[in-house]
Amino acid sequence: MNVRIDPRGTVRALYSEALDLTGLGRGRIDRASRVESDAAGCWWADLGPSGGPVLGPFGKRSEALAAEVSWLEGHRL
């Protein structure tokens, strides 16, 4: 889990239960993307809520999730 803290003390991370961030103060969770399947059973990572592209198609949901995390870590954190 990547956690970024800017000079003002603002913490940014992709939501995960791997690390309890509640000790850092009040949090806010924003939707950054959506991973969904289409009628053909292909998986897509829609990063539109973050101003990003639609990634895919992927044969497995896990592949779409990995691409989603990679894009968000590289562009939003």
Backbone bond lengths (Angstrom), bond angles and torsions (degrees), N, CA, C in turn:
res aa  C-N    CA-C-N  psi(-1)  N-CA   C-N-CA  omega(-1)  CA-C   N-CA-C  phi
1 M - - - 1.450 - - 1.528 108.34 -
2 N 1.320 116.30 124.49 1.456 121.49 176.41 1.515 109.72 -92.26
3 V 1.315 115.79 131.22 1.460 122.46 177.61 1.519 107.08 -124.48
4 R 1.321 116.52 128.91 1.464 121.42 179.55 1.523 108.78 -116.80
5 I 1.326 116.25 133.23 1.459 122.00 177.46 1.521 107.27 -122.28
6 D 1.331 116.01 120.24 1.461 119.28 -178.36 1.535 110.01 -84.59
7 P 1.332 118.05 171.77 1.471 121.11 -177.05 1.534 114.63 -58.06
8 R 1.338 117.47 -23.49 1.467 120.69 177.54 1.520 112.34 -84.07
9 G 1.325 117.12 -5.09 1.458 121.21 -179.80 1.508 114.54 93.07
10 T 1.338 117.91 6.80 1.454 121.28 178.28 1.526 109.17 -74.86
11 V 1.314 115.82 128.61 1.461 122.41 -178.80 1.520 108.62 -100.13
12 R 1.338 116.39 132.68 1.476 121.77 176.32 1.523 107.85 -128.19
13 A 1.328 114.80 137.25 1.467 120.85 178.39 1.515 108.33 -160.60
14 L 1.317 116.14 158.33 1.455 120.01 169.73 1.514 106.69 -78.28
15 Y 1.327 116.35 135.04 1.462 119.71 -177.01 1.520 110.54 -58.82
16 S 1.297 113.99 131.65 1.455 121.93 177.15 1.521 107.27 -158.28
17 E 1.304 115.99 152.29 1.458 119.65 175.26 1.522 111.04 -92.81
18 A 1.336 116.88 9.41 1.466 121.67 -178.93 1.527 111.51 -68.50
19 L 1.327 117.01 -27.78 1.455 121.67 -177.22 1.522 108.33 -138.62
20 D 1.326 116.75 128.27 1.462 121.11 179.99 1.526 108.77 -81.60
21 L 1.332 116.67 110.03 1.463 121.67 -178.69 1.524 113.52 -93.45
22 T 1.322 118.00 1.46 1.465 120.35 -175.39 1.521 112.57 -62.24
23 G 1.309 118.23 -26.21 1.458 121.23 179.17 1.515 113.24 -70.47
24 L 1.328 117.66 -10.31 1.464 121.51 -179.31 1.523 112.60 -90.73
25 G 1.323 117.05 -3.29 1.461 120.17 178.90 1.514 111.74 120.01
26 R 1.316 113.69 -173.04 1.469 120.85 -177.93 1.523 110.21 -65.44
27 G 1.309 115.77 133.28 1.459 120.52 -178.00 1.514 113.42 -109.29
28 R 1.317 114.72 166.38 1.466 121.83 175.28 1.522 106.85 -140.71
29 I 1.318 115.95 132.21 1.459 121.27 179.11 1.519 108.06 -111.41
30 D 1.335 116.03 126.10 1.460 122.25 177.67 1.522 108.95 -117.42
31 R 1.330 116.47 140.65 1.465 120.87 175.63 1.516 108.33 -69.28
32 A 1.324 117.06 124.40 1.464 121.95 -178.83 1.523 111.99 -105.82
33 S 1.325 116.89 -21.42 1.464 119.92 -175.77 1.518 109.93 -168.37
34 R 1.328 114.23 176.29 1.467 121.63 175.71 1.519 108.17 -139.62
35 V 1.316 116.16 138.70 1.467 121.33 173.25 1.519 106.81 -117.25
36 E 1.331 115.28 119.65 1.468 120.67 -176.22 1.519 110.23 -142.00
37 S 1.324 114.74 158.86 1.466 119.80 176.34 1.525 109.66 -98.20
38 D 1.329 115.02 158.33 1.463 119.69 176.22 1.526 109.45 -104.06
39 A 1.308 117.13 -177.45 1.462 122.18 -177.02 1.527 112.65 -63.16
40 A 1.337 117.10 -24.05 1.466 121.48 -179.94 1.524 112.59 -87.83
41 G 1.332 117.41 -2.21 1.460 121.15 179.59 1.517 114.03 87.76
42 C 1.329 117.35 10.05 1.461 121.15 176.34 1.524 109.00 -86.84
43 W 1.321 115.26 152.12 1.461 121.05 -178.79 1.520 110.50 -106.78
44 W 1.343 115.73 142.16 1.456 123.43 -178.09 1.522 109.46 -131.54
45 A 1.317 116.17 141.23 1.463 122.18 173.53 1.524 107.22 -108.01
46 D 1.313 116.90 108.95 1.461 122.87 -179.26 1.523 108.55 -95.38
47 L 1.324 116.33 107.28 1.451 121.97 -178.86 1.526 112.10 -96.63
48 G 1.327 116.80 15.58 1.452 122.69 179.23 1.518 114.27 -52.77
49 P 1.354 119.55 -41.52 1.468 119.17 178.89 1.534 113.49 -59.27
50 S 1.334 117.13 -18.97 1.460 121.95 178.59 1.521 112.00 -105.62
51 G 1.326 116.40 8.80 1.453 119.95 -178.35 1.511 113.81 79.69
52 G 1.320 116.31 19.32 1.456 120.87 -176.91 1.513 113.63 -107.73
53 P 1.319 115.38 -172.96 1.459 121.71 -176.71 1.529 112.57 -85.41
54 V 1.309 114.83 177.96 1.464 122.19 168.52 1.529 105.49 -99.77
55 L 1.322 116.50 123.00 1.464 121.56 -178.68 1.520 110.16 -102.96
56 G 1.306 116.80 138.50 1.455 120.67 177.79 1.500 110.90 138.35
57 P 1.280 117.39 -176.15 1.471 127.14 8.95 1.529 111.96 -83.07
58 F 1.325 114.66 154.89 1.457 123.01 176.46 1.521 108.58 -121.21
59 G 1.308 116.18 145.81 1.451 121.24 178.96 1.518 113.34 -77.02
60 K 1.333 116.18 -24.28 1.464 121.07 -178.10 1.521 110.15 -127.87
61 R 1.306 115.22 145.22 1.470 120.51 177.89 1.524 110.39 -60.23
62 S 1.323 117.52 -39.59 1.462 121.05 -179.26 1.524 111.62 -60.41
63 E 1.332 117.57 -33.57 1.467 121.16 177.55 1.527 110.75 -68.19
64 A 1.323 116.44 -40.68 1.463 120.63 178.02 1.525 110.57 -66.08
65 L 1.330 116.98 -40.75 1.467 120.88 178.07 1.524 111.17 -63.70
66 A 1.329 117.86 -41.35 1.465 121.36 178.75 1.531 110.91 -64.38
67 A 1.322 116.98 -41.17 1.467 120.61 178.29 1.530 110.18 -66.00
68 E 1.318 116.59 -39.30 1.465 121.58 177.89 1.534 110.42 -59.93
69 V 1.317 116.69 -50.11 1.465 121.22 -179.58 1.523 110.96 -61.95
70 S 1.315 116.94 -44.00 1.462 120.80 179.89 1.528 111.38 -59.74
71 W 1.330 117.32 -45.56 1.459 120.83 -179.40 1.524 110.35 -64.93
72 L 1.325 117.04 -46.88 1.461 120.29 -178.02 1.527 111.88 -63.23
73 E 1.321 117.42 -41.27 1.469 120.03 178.55 1.523 111.21 -65.69
74 G 1.308 117.66 -34.20 1.456 120.99 -179.03 1.514 114.95 -81.88
75 H 1.325 117.22 -22.37 1.465 120.07 -173.14 1.525 115.28 -121.06
76 R 1.311 118.36 -22.56 1.463 119.86 -174.13 1.522 113.74 -113.82
77 L 1.310 117.75 -20.21 1.471 117.88 -179.17 1.473 110.12 -93.21
